Amino acid sequence: MAANDLHETATALVAEGKGILAADESDGTIKKRFDSIGVESTEENRRAYRNLLFTTEGVEEYVSGVILFDETIRQSALEGTPFPKLLASKGIIPGIKVDKGAKPLALAEGETVTEGLDGLRGRLDEYRELGARFTKWRAVITIGESIPSEYCLWTNAHALARYAALSQEAGLDAVEAEHGALRLRRVGTRVSR
């Protein structure tokens, strides 16, 4: 992706008065939300919920981008338009969560590493074809007595660098969520708000 495309995406995502909607709940997370209101977590119910979010009148006035989940990027609105195309038609930039979550870091009690690099190159190509323009990767670093260790920080930084390079190679901007702040990554560059 050309630097001017990165700048265009970054500028649009951090537009004044707008924010990114994180609609990238995993199956487990959305099930907890649905259980709390007595709704069965079926694919159809999840699609209907996302349809409600994305088709709400005026949503584009407040949302600059939407982070989708693997299931969501493959779904369509009630009238049949794929969600990424629907969002783009409203001027909302579709993105995709590509990490596979934080897992215990081997030989590092109480610390985690973000997984998802295996097969990422192929998934990124597919996501771009499905309409994604940016990607999200999240690392969870626990701060406590004697942690984070240098090993934990290095392992997660290495994964983040590989993710960013693979996203760039696929023509997608790399977004990292960091304490509520948005960071777009391009190998060797950082744009933030």
MODELLER restraints for C-alpha pairs under 7 A, 6 or more apart:
rsr = mdl.restraints
at = mdl.atoms
rsr.add(forms.Gaussian(group=physical.xy_distance, feature=features.Distance(at['CA:1:A'], at['CA:168:A']), mean=6.28, stdev=0.5))
rsr.add(forms.Gaussian(group=physical.xy_distance, feature=features.Distance(at['CA:1:A'], at['CA:171:A']), mean=4.48, stdev=0.5))
rsr.add(forms.Gaussian(group=physical.xy_distance, feature=features.Distance(at['CA:1:A'], at['CA:172:A']), mean=6.56, stdev=0.5))
rsr.add(forms.Gaussian(group=physical.xy_distance, feature=features.Distance(at['CA:6:A'], at['CA:173:A']), mean=6.34, stdev=0.5))
rsr.add(forms.Gaussian(group=physical.xy_distance, feature=features.Distance(at['CA:10:A'], at['CA:184:A']), mean=6.73, stdev=0.5))
rsr.add(forms.Gaussian(group=physical.xy_distance, feature=features.Distance(at['CA:12:A'], at['CA:64:A']), mean=6.39, stdev=0.5))
rsr.add(forms.Gaussian(group=physical.xy_distance, feature=features.Distance(at['CA:13:A'], at['CA:19:A']), mean=6.90, stdev=0.5))
rsr.add(forms.Gaussian(group=physical.xy_distance, feature=features.Distance(at['CA:13:A'], at['CA:20:A']), mean=6.92, stdev=0.5))
rsr.add(forms.Gaussian(group=physical.xy_distance, feature=features.Distance(at['CA:13:A'], at['CA:64:A']), mean=5.09, stdev=0.5))
rsr.add(forms.Gaussian(group=physical.xy_distance, feature=features.Distance(at['CA:13:A'], at['CA:65:A']), mean=5.94, stdev=0.5))
rsr.add(forms.Gaussian(group=physical.xy_distance, feature=features.Distance(at['CA:14:A'], at['CA:193:A']), mean=6.85, stdev=0.5))
rsr.add(forms.Gaussian(group=physical.xy_distance, feature=features.Distance(at['CA:15:A'], at['CA:64:A']), mean=6.99, stdev=0.5))
rsr.add(forms.Gaussian(group=physical.xy_distance, feature=features.Distance(at['CA:17:A'], at['CA:62:A']), mean=6.45, stdev=0.5))
rsr.add(forms.Gaussian(group=physical.xy_distance, feature=features.Distance(at['CA:18:A'], at['CA:62:A']), mean=4.49, stdev=0.5))
rsr.add(forms.Gaussian(group=physical.xy_distance, feature=features.Distance(at['CA:18:A'], at['CA:63:A']), mean=5.12, stdev=0.5))
rsr.add(forms.Gaussian(group=physical.xy_distance, feature=features.Distance(at['CA:18:A'], at['CA:64:A']), mean=5.64, stdev=0.5))
rsr.add(forms.Gaussian(group=physical.xy_distance, feature=features.Distance(at['CA:19:A'], at['CA:62:A']), mean=6.43, stdev=0.5))
rsr.add(forms.Gaussian(group=physical.xy_distance, feature=features.Distance(at['CA:19:A'], at['CA:63:A']), mean=5.04, stdev=0.5))
rsr.add(forms.Gaussian(group=physical.xy_distance, feature=features.Distance(at['CA:19:A'], at['CA:64:A']), mean=5.51, stdev=0.5))
rsr.add(forms.Gaussian(group=physical.xy_distance, feature=features.Distance(at['CA:19:A'], at['CA:65:A']), mean=6.94, stdev=0.5))
rsr.add(forms.Gaussian(group=physical.xy_distance, feature=features.Distance(at['CA:20:A'], at['CA:63:A']), mean=5.70, stdev=0.5))
rsr.add(forms.Gaussian(group=physical.xy_distance, feature=features.Distance(at['CA:20:A'], at['CA:64:A']), mean=5.67, stdev=0.5))
rsr.add(forms.Gaussian(group=physical.xy_distance, feature=features.Distance(at['CA:20:A'], at['CA:65:A']), mean=4.71, stdev=0.5))
rsr.add(forms.Gaussian(group=physical.xy_distance, feature=features.Distance(at['CA:20:A'], at['CA:66:A']), mean=5.51, stdev=0.5))
rsr.add(forms.Gaussian(group=physical.xy_distance, feature=features.Distance(at['CA:21:A'], at['CA:63:A']), mean=6.44, stdev=0.5))
rsr.add(forms.Gaussian(group=physical.xy_distance, feature=features.Distance(at['CA:21:A'], at['CA:65:A']), mean=6.28, stdev=0.5))
rsr.add(forms.Gaussian(group=physical.xy_distance, feature=features.Distance(at['CA:21:A'], at['CA:66:A']), mean=4.69, stdev=0.5))
rsr.add(forms.Gaussian(group=physical.xy_distance, feature=features.Distance(at['CA:21:A'], at['CA:67:A']), mean=6.30, stdev=0.5))
rsr.add(forms.Gaussian(group=physical.xy_distance, feature=features.Distance(at['CA:22:A'], at['CA:66:A']), mean=5.91, stdev=0.5))
rsr.add(forms.Gaussian(group=physical.xy_distance, feature=features.Distance(at['CA:22:A'], at['CA:67:A']), mean=4.93, stdev=0.5))
rsr.add(forms.Gaussian(group=physical.xy_distance, feature=features.Distance(at['CA:23:A'], at['CA:66:A']), mean=6.45, stdev=0.5))
rsr.add(forms.Gaussian(group=physical.xy_distance, feature=features.Distance(at['CA:23:A'], at['CA:67:A']), mean=5.49, stdev=0.5))
rsr.add(forms.Gaussian(group=physical.xy_distance, feature=features.Distance(at['CA:23:A'], at['CA:68:A']), mean=5.32, stdev=0.5))
rsr.add(forms.Gaussian(group=physical.xy_distance, feature=features.Distance(at['CA:23:A'], at['CA:69:A']), mean=6.89, stdev=0.5))
rsr.add(forms.Gaussian(group=physical.xy_distance, feature=features.Distance(at['CA:24:A'], at['CA:67:A']), mean=5.58, stdev=0.5))
rsr.add(forms.Gaussian(group=physical.xy_distance, feature=features.Distance(at['CA:24:A'], at['CA:68:A']), mean=4.58, stdev=0.5))
rsr.add(forms.Gaussian(group=physical.xy_distance, feature=features.Distance(at['CA:24:A'], at['CA:69:A']), mean=4.24, stdev=0.5))
rsr.add(forms.Gaussian(group=physical.xy_distance, feature=features.Distance(at['CA:24:A'], at['CA:97:A']), mean=6.30, stdev=0.5))
rsr.add(forms.Gaussian(group=physical.xy_distance, feature=features.Distance(at['CA:25:A'], at['CA:69:A']), mean=6.49, stdev=0.5))
rsr.add(forms.Gaussian(group=physical.xy_distance, feature=features.Distance(at['CA:26:A'], at['CA:69:A']), mean=6.85, stdev=0.5))
rsr.add(forms.Gaussian(group=physical.xy_distance, feature=features.Distance(at['CA:31:A'], at['CA:41:A']), mean=5.28, stdev=0.5))
rsr.add(forms.Gaussian(group=physical.xy_distance, feature=features.Distance(at['CA:34:A'], at['CA:40:A']), mean=6.38, stdev=0.5))
rsr.add(forms.Gaussian(group=physical.xy_distance, feature=features.Distance(at['CA:34:A'], at['CA:41:A']), mean=6.14, stdev=0.5))
rsr.add(forms.Gaussian(group=physical.xy_distance, feature=features.Distance(at['CA:47:A'], at['CA:75:A']), mean=6.82, stdev=0.5))
rsr.add(forms.Gaussian(group=physical.xy_distance, feature=features.Distance(at['CA:51:A'], at['CA:77:A']), mean=5.50, stdev=0.5))
rsr.add(forms.Gaussian(group=physical.xy_distance, feature=features.Distance(at['CA:51:A'], at['CA:78:A']), mean=6.99, stdev=0.5))
rsr.add(forms.Gaussian(group=physical.xy_distance, feature=features.Distance(at['CA:54:A'], at['CA:87:A']), mean=6.89, stdev=0.5))
rsr.add(forms.Gaussian(group=physical.xy_distance, feature=features.Distance(at['CA:60:A'], at['CA:90:A']), mean=5.95, stdev=0.5))
rsr.add(forms.Gaussian(group=physical.xy_distance, feature=features.Distance(at['CA:60:A'], at['CA:91:A']), mean=6.64, stdev=0.5))
rsr.add(forms.Gaussian(group=physical.xy_distance, feature=features.Distance(at['CA:60:A'], at['CA:92:A']), mean=6.25, stdev=0.5))
rsr.add(forms.Gaussian(group=physical.xy_distance, feature=features.Distance(at['CA:63:A'], at['CA:92:A']), mean=6.65, stdev=0.5))
rsr.add(forms.Gaussian(group=physical.xy_distance, feature=features.Distance(at['CA:64:A'], at['CA:92:A']), mean=5.03, stdev=0.5))
rsr.add(forms.Gaussian(group=physical.xy_distance, feature=features.Distance(at['CA:64:A'], at['CA:93:A']), mean=6.24, stdev=0.5))
rsr.add(forms.Gaussian(group=physical.xy_distance, feature=features.Distance(at['CA:65:A'], at['CA:92:A']), mean=4.97, stdev=0.5))
rsr.add(forms.Gaussian(group=physical.xy_distance, feature=features.Distance(at['CA:65:A'], at['CA:93:A']), mean=4.33, stdev=0.5))
rsr.add(forms.Gaussian(group=physical.xy_distance, feature=features.Distance(at['CA:65:A'], at['CA:94:A']), mean=5.73, stdev=0.5))
rsr.add(forms.Gaussian(group=physical.xy_distance, feature=features.Distance(at['CA:65:A'], at['CA:95:A']), mean=6.94, stdev=0.5))
rsr.add(forms.Gaussian(group=physical.xy_distance, feature=features.Distance(at['CA:66:A'], at['CA:93:A']), mean=6.35, stdev=0.5))
rsr.add(forms.Gaussian(group=physical.xy_distance, feature=features.Distance(at['CA:66:A'], at['CA:94:A']), mean=5.19, stdev=0.5))
rsr.add(forms.Gaussian(group=physical.xy_distance, feature=features.Distance(at['CA:66:A'], at['CA:95:A']), mean=5.80, stdev=0.5))
rsr.add(forms.Gaussian(group=physical.xy_distance, feature=features.Distance(at['CA:67:A'], at['CA:94:A']), mean=6.36, stdev=0.5))
rsr.add(forms.Gaussian(group=physical.xy_distance, feature=features.Distance(at['CA:67:A'], at['CA:95:A']), mean=4.57, stdev=0.5))
rsr.add(forms.Gaussian(group=physical.xy_distance, feature=features.Distance(at['CA:67:A'], at['CA:96:A']), mean=5.04, stdev=0.5))
rsr.add(forms.Gaussian(group=physical.xy_distance, feature=features.Distance(at['CA:67:A'], at['CA:97:A']), mean=6.23, stdev=0.5))
rsr.add(forms.Gaussian(group=physical.xy_distance, feature=features.Distance(at['CA:68:A'], at['CA:95:A']), mean=5.82, stdev=0.5))
rsr.add(forms.Gaussian(group=physical.xy_distance, feature=features.Distance(at['CA:68:A'], at['CA:96:A']), mean=4.62, stdev=0.5))
rsr.add(forms.Gaussian(group=physical.xy_distance, feature=features.Distance(at['CA:68:A'], at['CA:97:A']), mean=6.13, stdev=0.5))
rsr.add(forms.Gaussian(group=physical.xy_distance, feature=features.Distance(at['CA:69:A'], at['CA:96:A']), mean=5.91, stdev=0.5))
rsr.add(forms.Gaussian(group=physical.xy_distance, feature=features.Distance(at['CA:69:A'], at['CA:97:A']), mean=5.68, stdev=0.5))
rsr.add(forms.Gaussian(group=physical.xy_distance, feature=features.Distance(at['CA:73:A'], at['CA:83:A']), mean=6.31, stdev=0.5))
rsr.add(forms.Gaussian(group=physical.xy_distance, feature=features.Distance(at['CA:73:A'], at['CA:84:A']), mean=6.31, stdev=0.5))
rsr.add(forms.Gaussian(group=physical.xy_distance, feature=features.Distance(at['CA:73:A'], at['CA:130:A']), mean=6.94, stdev=0.5))
rsr.add(forms.Gaussian(group=physical.xy_distance, feature=features.Distance(at['CA:75:A'], at['CA:82:A']), mean=5.87, stdev=0.5))
rsr.add(forms.Gaussian(group=physical.xy_distance, feature=features.Distance(at['CA:75:A'], at['CA:83:A']), mean=6.09, stdev=0.5))
rsr.add(forms.Gaussian(group=physical.xy_distance, feature=features.Distance(at['CA:76:A'], at['CA:82:A']), mean=3.87, stdev=0.5))
rsr.add(forms.Gaussian(group=physical.xy_distance, feature=features.Distance(at['CA:76:A'], at['CA:83:A']), mean=4.99, stdev=0.5))
rsr.add(forms.Gaussian(group=physical.xy_distance, feature=features.Distance(at['CA:77:A'], at['CA:83:A']), mean=6.00, stdev=0.5))
rsr.add(forms.Gaussian(group=physical.xy_distance, feature=features.Distance(at['CA:84:A'], at['CA:94:A']), mean=5.52, stdev=0.5))
rsr.add(forms.Gaussian(group=physical.xy_distance, feature=features.Distance(at['CA:84:A'], at['CA:131:A']), mean=5.44, stdev=0.5))
rsr.add(forms.Gaussian(group=physical.xy_distance, feature=features.Distance(at['CA:84:A'], at['CA:132:A']), mean=6.83, stdev=0.5))
rsr.add(forms.Gaussian(group=physical.xy_distance, feature=features.Distance(at['CA:85:A'], at['CA:131:A']), mean=6.77, stdev=0.5))
rsr.add(forms.Gaussian(group=physical.xy_distance, feature=features.Distance(at['CA:87:A'], at['CA:93:A']), mean=6.61, stdev=0.5))
rsr.add(forms.Gaussian(group=physical.xy_distance, feature=features.Distance(at['CA:87:A'], at['CA:94:A']), mean=6.40, stdev=0.5))
rsr.add(forms.Gaussian(group=physical.xy_distance, feature=features.Distance(at['CA:88:A'], at['CA:94:A']), mean=6.70, stdev=0.5))
rsr.add(forms.Gaussian(group=physical.xy_distance, feature=features.Distance(at['CA:93:A'], at['CA:133:A']), mean=6.61, stdev=0.5))
rsr.add(forms.Gaussian(group=physical.xy_distance, feature=features.Distance(at['CA:94:A'], at['CA:131:A']), mean=6.85, stdev=0.5))
rsr.add(forms.Gaussian(group=physical.xy_distance, feature=features.Distance(at['CA:94:A'], at['CA:132:A']), mean=5.10, stdev=0.5))
rsr.add(forms.Gaussian(group=physical.xy_distance, feature=features.Distance(at['CA:94:A'], at['CA:133:A']), mean=5.91, stdev=0.5))
rsr.add(forms.Gaussian(group=physical.xy_distance, feature=features.Distance(at['CA:94:A'], at['CA:134:A']), mean=7.00, stdev=0.5))
rsr.add(forms.Gaussian(group=physical.xy_distance, feature=features.Distance(at['CA:95:A'], at['CA:132:A']), mean=4.76, stdev=0.5))
rsr.add(forms.Gaussian(group=physical.xy_distance, feature=features.Distance(at['CA:95:A'], at['CA:133:A']), mean=5.51, stdev=0.5))
rsr.add(forms.Gaussian(group=physical.xy_distance, feature=features.Distance(at['CA:95:A'], at['CA:134:A']), mean=4.56, stdev=0.5))
rsr.add(forms.Gaussian(group=physical.xy_distance, feature=features.Distance(at['CA:95:A'], at['CA:135:A']), mean=5.33, stdev=0.5))
rsr.add(forms.Gaussian(group=physical.xy_distance, feature=features.Distance(at['CA:96:A'], at['CA:132:A']), mean=6.20, stdev=0.5))
rsr.add(forms.Gaussian(group=physical.xy_distance, feature=features.Distance(at['CA:96:A'], at['CA:134:A']), mean=6.52, stdev=0.5))
rsr.add(forms.Gaussian(group=physical.xy_distance, feature=features.Distance(at['CA:96:A'], at['CA:135:A']), mean=4.85, stdev=0.5))
rsr.add(forms.Gaussian(group=physical.xy_distance, feature=features.Distance(at['CA:96:A'], at['CA:136:A']), mean=6.07, stdev=0.5))
rsr.add(forms.Gaussian(group=physical.xy_distance, feature=features.Distance(at['CA:97:A'], at['CA:135:A']), mean=5.75, stdev=0.5))
rsr.add(forms.Gaussian(group=physical.xy_distance, feature=features.Distance(at['CA:97:A'], at['CA:136:A']), mean=4.61, stdev=0.5))
rsr.add(forms.Gaussian(group=physical.xy_distance, feature=features.Distance(at['CA:97:A'], at['CA:137:A']), mean=6.28, stdev=0.5))
rsr.add(forms.Gaussian(group=physical.xy_distance, feature=features.Distance(at['CA:98:A'], at['CA:116:A']), mean=6.77, stdev=0.5))
rsr.add(forms.Gaussian(group=physical.xy_distance, feature=features.Distance(at['CA:98:A'], at['CA:135:A']), mean=6.47, stdev=0.5))
rsr.add(forms.Gaussian(group=physical.xy_distance, feature=features.Distance(at['CA:98:A'], at['CA:136:A']), mean=6.03, stdev=0.5))
rsr.add(forms.Gaussian(group=physical.xy_distance, feature=features.Distance(at['CA:98:A'], at['CA:137:A']), mean=6.04, stdev=0.5))
rsr.add(forms.Gaussian(group=physical.xy_distance, feature=features.Distance(at['CA:99:A'], at['CA:114:A']), mean=6.76, stdev=0.5))
rsr.add(forms.Gaussian(group=physical.xy_distance, feature=features.Distance(at['CA:99:A'], at['CA:115:A']), mean=5.98, stdev=0.5))
rsr.add(forms.Gaussian(group=physical.xy_distance, feature=features.Distance(at['CA:99:A'], at['CA:116:A']), mean=4.65, stdev=0.5))
rsr.add(forms.Gaussian(group=physical.xy_distance, feature=features.Distance(at['CA:99:A'], at['CA:137:A']), mean=5.25, stdev=0.5))
rsr.add(forms.Gaussian(group=physical.xy_distance, feature=features.Distance(at['CA:99:A'], at['CA:138:A']), mean=6.74, stdev=0.5))
rsr.add(forms.Gaussian(group=physical.xy_distance, feature=features.Distance(at['CA:100:A'], at['CA:114:A']), mean=6.89, stdev=0.5))
rsr.add(forms.Gaussian(group=physical.xy_distance, feature=features.Distance(at['CA:100:A'], at['CA:115:A']), mean=5.14, stdev=0.5))
rsr.add(forms.Gaussian(group=physical.xy_distance, feature=features.Distance(at['CA:100:A'], at['CA:116:A']), mean=4.63, stdev=0.5))
rsr.add(forms.Gaussian(group=physical.xy_distance, feature=features.Distance(at['CA:101:A'], at['CA:114:A']), mean=5.48, stdev=0.5))
rsr.add(forms.Gaussian(group=physical.xy_distance, feature=features.Distance(at['CA:101:A'], at['CA:115:A']), mean=5.83, stdev=0.5))
rsr.add(forms.Gaussian(group=physical.xy_distance, feature=features.Distance(at['CA:102:A'], at['CA:112:A']), mean=5.70, stdev=0.5))
rsr.add(forms.Gaussian(group=physical.xy_distance, feature=features.Distance(at['CA:102:A'], at['CA:113:A']), mean=5.35, stdev=0.5))
rsr.add(forms.Gaussian(group=physical.xy_distance, feature=features.Distance(at['CA:102:A'], at['CA:114:A']), mean=4.30, stdev=0.5))
rsr.add(forms.Gaussian(group=physical.xy_distance, feature=features.Distance(at['CA:102:A'], at['CA:115:A']), mean=6.26, stdev=0.5))
rsr.add(forms.Gaussian(group=physical.xy_distance, feature=features.Distance(at['CA:102:A'], at['CA:139:A']), mean=6.83, stdev=0.5))
rsr.add(forms.Gaussian(group=physical.xy_distance, feature=features.Distance(at['CA:102:A'], at['CA:140:A']), mean=6.41, stdev=0.5))
rsr.add(forms.Gaussian(group=physical.xy_distance, feature=features.Distance(at['CA:103:A'], at['CA:112:A']), mean=5.22, stdev=0.5))
rsr.add(forms.Gaussian(group=physical.xy_distance, feature=features.Distance(at['CA:103:A'], at['CA:113:A']), mean=5.54, stdev=0.5))
rsr.add(forms.Gaussian(group=physical.xy_distance, feature=features.Distance(at['CA:103:A'], at['CA:114:A']), mean=6.26, stdev=0.5))
rsr.add(forms.Gaussian(group=physical.xy_distance, feature=features.Distance(at['CA:103:A'], at['CA:115:A']), mean=6.89, stdev=0.5))
rsr.add(forms.Gaussian(group=physical.xy_distance, feature=features.Distance(at['CA:104:A'], at['CA:111:A']), mean=6.01, stdev=0.5))
rsr.add(forms.Gaussian(group=physical.xy_distance, feature=features.Distance(at['CA:104:A'], at['CA:112:A']), mean=4.40, stdev=0.5))
rsr.add(forms.Gaussian(group=physical.xy_distance, feature=features.Distance(at['CA:104:A'], at['CA:113:A']), mean=6.34, stdev=0.5))
rsr.add(forms.Gaussian(group=physical.xy_distance, feature=features.Distance(at['CA:105:A'], at['CA:111:A']), mean=5.60, stdev=0.5))
rsr.add(forms.Gaussian(group=physical.xy_distance, feature=features.Distance(at['CA:105:A'], at['CA:112:A']), mean=4.53, stdev=0.5))
rsr.add(forms.Gaussian(group=physical.xy_distance, feature=features.Distance(at['CA:105:A'], at['CA:113:A']), mean=5.31, stdev=0.5))
rsr.add(forms.Gaussian(group=physical.xy_distance, feature=features.Distance(at['CA:111:A'], at['CA:142:A']), mean=6.31, stdev=0.5))
rsr.add(forms.Gaussian(group=physical.xy_distance, feature=features.Distance(at['CA:111:A'], at['CA:152:A']), mean=6.78, stdev=0.5))
rsr.add(forms.Gaussian(group=physical.xy_distance, feature=features.Distance(at['CA:112:A'], at['CA:140:A']), mean=6.67, stdev=0.5))
rsr.add(forms.Gaussian(group=physical.xy_distance, feature=features.Distance(at['CA:112:A'], at['CA:141:A']), mean=6.79, stdev=0.5))
rsr.add(forms.Gaussian(group=physical.xy_distance, feature=features.Distance(at['CA:113:A'], at['CA:139:A']), mean=6.95, stdev=0.5))
rsr.add(forms.Gaussian(group=physical.xy_distance, feature=features.Distance(at['CA:113:A'], at['CA:155:A']), mean=6.93, stdev=0.5))
rsr.add(forms.Gaussian(group=physical.xy_distance, feature=features.Distance(at['CA:113:A'], at['CA:156:A']), mean=5.75, stdev=0.5))
rsr.add(forms.Gaussian(group=physical.xy_distance, feature=features.Distance(at['CA:114:A'], at['CA:139:A']), mean=5.46, stdev=0.5))
rsr.add(forms.Gaussian(group=physical.xy_distance, feature=features.Distance(at['CA:114:A'], at['CA:156:A']), mean=6.58, stdev=0.5))
rsr.add(forms.Gaussian(group=physical.xy_distance, feature=features.Distance(at['CA:117:A'], at['CA:163:A']), mean=6.82, stdev=0.5))
rsr.add(forms.Gaussian(group=physical.xy_distance, feature=features.Distance(at['CA:121:A'], at['CA:166:A']), mean=6.13, stdev=0.5))
rsr.add(forms.Gaussian(group=physical.xy_distance, feature=features.Distance(at['CA:124:A'], at['CA:167:A']), mean=6.66, stdev=0.5))
rsr.add(forms.Gaussian(group=physical.xy_distance, feature=features.Distance(at['CA:124:A'], at['CA:170:A']), mean=6.15, stdev=0.5))
rsr.add(forms.Gaussian(group=physical.xy_distance, feature=features.Distance(at['CA:125:A'], at['CA:170:A']), mean=5.82, stdev=0.5))
rsr.add(forms.Gaussian(group=physical.xy_distance, feature=features.Distance(at['CA:133:A'], at['CA:172:A']), mean=5.36, stdev=0.5))
rsr.add(forms.Gaussian(group=physical.xy_distance, feature=features.Distance(at['CA:133:A'], at['CA:173:A']), mean=6.51, stdev=0.5))
rsr.add(forms.Gaussian(group=physical.xy_distance, feature=features.Distance(at['CA:134:A'], at['CA:172:A']), mean=4.96, stdev=0.5))
rsr.add(forms.Gaussian(group=physical.xy_distance, feature=features.Distance(at['CA:134:A'], at['CA:173:A']), mean=4.38, stdev=0.5))
rsr.add(forms.Gaussian(group=physical.xy_distance, feature=features.Distance(at['CA:134:A'], at['CA:174:A']), mean=5.76, stdev=0.5))
rsr.add(forms.Gaussian(group=physical.xy_distance, feature=features.Distance(at['CA:134:A'], at['CA:175:A']), mean=6.70, stdev=0.5))
rsr.add(forms.Gaussian(group=physical.xy_distance, feature=features.Distance(at['CA:135:A'], at['CA:172:A']), mean=6.62, stdev=0.5))
rsr.add(forms.Gaussian(group=physical.xy_distance, feature=features.Distance(at['CA:135:A'], at['CA:173:A']), mean=6.09, stdev=0.5))
rsr.add(forms.Gaussian(group=physical.xy_distance, feature=features.Distance(at['CA:135:A'], at['CA:174:A']), mean=4.95, stdev=0.5))
rsr.add(forms.Gaussian(group=physical.xy_distance, feature=features.Distance(at['CA:135:A'], at['CA:175:A']), mean=5.57, stdev=0.5))
rsr.add(forms.Gaussian(group=physical.xy_distance, feature=features.Distance(at['CA:136:A'], at['CA:174:A']), mean=6.16, stdev=0.5))
rsr.add(forms.Gaussian(group=physical.xy_distance, feature=features.Distance(at['CA:136:A'], at['CA:175:A']), mean=4.70, stdev=0.5))
rsr.add(forms.Gaussian(group=physical.xy_distance, feature=features.Distance(at['CA:136:A'], at['CA:176:A']), mean=5.54, stdev=0.5))
rsr.add(forms.Gaussian(group=physical.xy_distance, feature=features.Distance(at['CA:137:A'], at['CA:175:A']), mean=6.57, stdev=0.5))
rsr.add(forms.Gaussian(group=physical.xy_distance, feature=features.Distance(at['CA:137:A'], at['CA:176:A']), mean=5.29, stdev=0.5))
rsr.add(forms.Gaussian(group=physical.xy_distance, feature=features.Distance(at['CA:138:A'], at['CA:176:A']), mean=6.00, stdev=0.5))
rsr.add(forms.Gaussian(group=physical.xy_distance, feature=features.Distance(at['CA:138:A'], at['CA:177:A']), mean=5.82, stdev=0.5))
rsr.add(forms.Gaussian(group=physical.xy_distance, feature=features.Distance(at['CA:139:A'], at['CA:156:A']), mean=6.75, stdev=0.5))
rsr.add(forms.Gaussian(group=physical.xy_distance, feature=features.Distance(at['CA:141:A'], at['CA:148:A']), mean=6.70, stdev=0.5))
rsr.add(forms.Gaussian(group=physical.xy_distance, feature=features.Distance(at['CA:142:A'], at['CA:148:A']), mean=6.15, stdev=0.5))
rsr.add(forms.Gaussian(group=physical.xy_distance, feature=features.Distance(at['CA:164:A'], at['CA:174:A']), mean=5.46, stdev=0.5))
rsr.add(forms.Gaussian(group=physical.xy_distance, feature=features.Distance(at['CA:164:A'], at['CA:185:A']), mean=6.33, stdev=0.5))
rsr.add(forms.Gaussian(group=physical.xy_distance, feature=features.Distance(at['CA:164:A'], at['CA:186:A']), mean=6.50, stdev=0.5))
rsr.add(forms.Gaussian(group=physical.xy_distance, feature=features.Distance(at['CA:164:A'], at['CA:187:A']), mean=6.47, stdev=0.5))
rsr.add(forms.Gaussian(group=physical.xy_distance, feature=features.Distance(at['CA:165:A'], at['CA:187:A']), mean=5.96, stdev=0.5))
rsr.add(forms.Gaussian(group=physical.xy_distance, feature=features.Distance(at['CA:167:A'], at['CA:173:A']), mean=6.26, stdev=0.5))
rsr.add(forms.Gaussian(group=physical.xy_distance, feature=features.Distance(at['CA:167:A'], at['CA:174:A']), mean=5.91, stdev=0.5))
rsr.add(forms.Gaussian(group=physical.xy_distance, feature=features.Distance(at['CA:168:A'], at['CA:186:A']), mean=6.58, stdev=0.5))
rsr.add(forms.Gaussian(group=physical.xy_distance, feature=features.Distance(at['CA:173:A'], at['CA:184:A']), mean=6.65, stdev=0.5))
rsr.add(forms.Gaussian(group=physical.xy_distance, feature=features.Distance(at['CA:173:A'], at['CA:185:A']), mean=6.77, stdev=0.5))
rsr.add(forms.Gaussian(group=physical.xy_distance, feature=features.Distance(at['CA:174:A'], at['CA:184:A']), mean=5.43, stdev=0.5))
rsr.add(forms.Gaussian(group=physical.xy_distance, feature=features.Distance(at['CA:174:A'], at['CA:185:A']), mean=5.00, stdev=0.5))
rsr.add(forms.Gaussian(group=physical.xy_distance, feature=features.Distance(at['CA:174:A'], at['CA:186:A']), mean=6.73, stdev=0.5))
rsr.add(forms.Gaussian(group=physical.xy_distance, feature=features.Distance(at['CA:175:A'], at['CA:182:A']), mean=6.82, stdev=0.5))
rsr.add(forms.Gaussian(group=physical.xy_distance, feature=features.Distance(at['CA:175:A'], at['CA:183:A']), mean=5.49, stdev=0.5))
rsr.add(forms.Gaussian(group=physical.xy_distance, feature=features.Distance(at['CA:175:A'], at['CA:184:A']), mean=4.39, stdev=0.5))
rsr.add(forms.Gaussian(group=physical.xy_distance, feature=features.Distance(at['CA:175:A'], at['CA:185:A']), mean=6.02, stdev=0.5))
rsr.add(forms.Gaussian(group=physical.xy_distance, feature=features.Distance(at['CA:176:A'], at['CA:182:A']), mean=6.31, stdev=0.5))
rsr.add(forms.Gaussian(group=physical.xy_distance, feature=features.Distance(at['CA:176:A'], at['CA:183:A']), mean=5.24, stdev=0.5))
rsr.add(forms.Gaussian(group=physical.xy_distance, feature=features.Distance(at['CA:176:A'], at['CA:184:A']), mean=6.40, stdev=0.5))
rsr.add(forms.Gaussian(group=physical.xy_distance, feature=features.Distance(at['CA:177:A'], at['CA:183:A']), mean=6.58, stdev=0.5))
rsr.add(forms.Gaussian(group=physical.xy_distance, feature=features.Distance(at['CA:181:A'], at['CA:193:A']), mean=6.85, stdev=0.5))
rsr.add(forms.Gaussian(group=physical.xy_distance, feature=features.Distance(at['CA:182:A'], at['CA:192:A']), mean=6.12, stdev=0.5))
rsr.add(forms.Gaussian(group=physical.xy_distance, feature=features.Distance(at['CA:182:A'], at['CA:193:A']), mean=6.25, stdev=0.5))
rsr.add(forms.Gaussian(group=physical.xy_distance, feature=features.Distance(at['CA:183:A'], at['CA:190:A']), mean=6.97, stdev=0.5))
rsr.add(forms.Gaussian(group=physical.xy_distance, feature=features.Distance(at['CA:183:A'], at['CA:191:A']), mean=6.09, stdev=0.5))
rsr.add(forms.Gaussian(group=physical.xy_distance, feature=features.Distance(at['CA:183:A'], at['CA:192:A']), mean=4.68, stdev=0.5))
rsr.add(forms.Gaussian(group=physical.xy_distance, feature=features.Distance(at['CA:184:A'], at['CA:190:A']), mean=6.14, stdev=0.5))
rsr.add(forms.Gaussian(group=physical.xy_distance, feature=features.Distance(at['CA:184:A'], at['CA:191:A']), mean=5.39, stdev=0.5))
rsr.add(forms.Gaussian(group=physical.xy_distance, feature=features.Distance(at['CA:184:A'], at['CA:192:A']), mean=6.28, stdev=0.5))
rsr.add(forms.Gaussian(group=physical.xy_distance, feature=features.Distance(at['CA:185:A'], at['CA:191:A']), mean=6.69, stdev=0.5))
